Amino acid sequence: QVQLVESGGGLVQAGGSLRLSCDASGRTLSLRTMGWFRQAPGKEREFVAAIGITGYGRNTYYTDSVKGRFLISRDNAKNTVYLQMNSLNPEDTAVYYCAGSSEYPPPAGTGKYNYWGQGTQVTVSS
């Protein structure tokens, strides 16, 4: 099993920045991809960004709405994945989830991710 714990969410004004962290523990060697998803009230959970881990490359993938504003990165020594979010706008308000997948290249579908964190709330005020 893999345990994922997110942190770093909060309330920020439009145009501001936040950095989310996801700490992984347990059988992390089974993971090939780490991703971030988000779910706004009344909407389906959607893909935000993903990155290969360890020896599976550092290619990154983003949904179009966050390209140029969000940056996903990883620190293998700490088993931590980050999501730097800049130029936030109210449409970014959602619960953000960290997820782990045994697939590579990074998939975008929620069904391809085996492990999920509990989520962290991000609220962007206008």
C-alpha positions in Angstrom: 0.0 0.0 0.0 1.0 3.6 -0.6 -0.1 6.5 1.6 -0.3 10.0 0.2 -0.7 13.1 2.3 -1.3 16.6 0.8 -0.6 19.9 2.4 -0.3 23.5 1.5 -3.9 24.5 0.6 -5.5 27.6 1.8 -7.2 30.9 0.9 -5.5 33.2 -1.5 -6.5 36.3 -3.5 -6.8 36.2 -7.3 -3.3 36.6 -8.8 -1.6 35.0 -5.8 0.3 31.8 -5.5 0.3 28.6 -3.4 2.5 25.5 -3.3 1.0 22.1 -2.6 3.0 19.2 -1.3 2.3 15.5 -1.4 4.3 13.2 0.8 4.3 9.6 -0.2 5.1 6.6 2.1 4.8 2.9 2.0 5.4 0.9 -1.1 6.4 3.9 -3.2 8.6 1.7 -5.5 5.4 0.5 -7.1 4.7 4.0 -8.4 5.7 5.3 -11.8 3.7 8.5 -12.0 2.4 11.0 -9.5 -0.4 13.3 -10.4 -2.5 16.2 -9.2 -6.3 16.3 -9.7 -8.9 18.7 -8.5 -12.6 18.7 -7.9 -14.8 21.8 -7.6 -18.3 21.7 -6.1 -20.8 20.0 -8.4 -18.1 19.0 -10.9 -16.2 15.8 -11.7 -12.7 15.3 -10.5 -10.3 16.5 -13.3 -6.7 16.0 -14.2 -4.4 18.9 -13.4 -0.8 17.7 -13.8 1.4 14.7 -13.7 5.1 13.7 -13.6 7.1 10.5 -14.0 9.1 9.5 -10.9 12.4 7.8 -10.1 13.8 6.2 -13.3 10.7 6.8 -15.4 11.6 10.2 -16.7 10.8 13.7 -15.7 8.3 14.5 -18.4 5.5 16.6 -17.1 2.0 16.9 -18.3 -0.6 19.6 -17.7 -4.2 20.3 -18.5 -4.6 23.2 -20.9 -6.2 25.6 -18.3 -3.1 25.5 -16.0 -0.3 25.5 -18.6 2.1 28.3 -18.0 0.7 28.9 -14.5 1.3 25.7 -12.6 4.5 23.7 -12.2 4.7 20.1 -11.0 8.0 18.9 -9.6 9.4 16.1 -7.5 12.0 15.4 -4.8 12.8 11.7 -5.0 15.0 11.9 -1.8 12.0 13.1 0.1 9.3 11.1 -1.7 7.5 14.4 -2.2 5.7 15.9 -5.2 4.9 19.6 -5.4 2.5 21.7 -7.3 3.5 25.3 -7.6 0.4 27.3 -8.5 0.8 30.9 -9.8 -1.6 33.5 -11.1 -4.4 31.8 -9.4 -8.0 32.7 -10.3 -11.4 31.9 -8.8 -11.9 29.1 -11.3 -9.0 27.3 -9.7 -11.0 26.9 -6.5 -11.3 23.2 -5.7 -10.2 20.4 -3.5 -6.8 19.3 -4.8 -5.9 15.6 -4.7 -2.5 13.9 -5.0 -2.6 10.5 -6.8 -0.2 7.8 -7.6 -0.2 5.4 -10.6 1.8 2.4 -11.6 1.5 3.4 -15.2 3.9 5.5 -17.4 3.7 7.7 -19.4 1.5 9.5 -17.0 -2.2 8.9 -17.6 -4.9 11.5 -17.3 -7.8 9.4 -16.3 -8.7 9.0 -12.6 -9.2 5.3 -13.1 -5.5 4.9 -13.9 -4.5 6.0 -10.5 -4.3 3.4 -7.7 -3.7 5.7 -4.7 -5.2 8.9 -3.5 -4.6 11.4 -0.8 -7.4 12.9 1.3 -7.3 16.2 -0.5 -6.5 19.8 0.4 -8.8 22.8 -0.2 -7.7 25.7 -2.4 -9.9 28.7 -2.4 -9.2 31.7 -4.6 -11.1 34.9 -3.8 -11.8 37.5 -6.5 
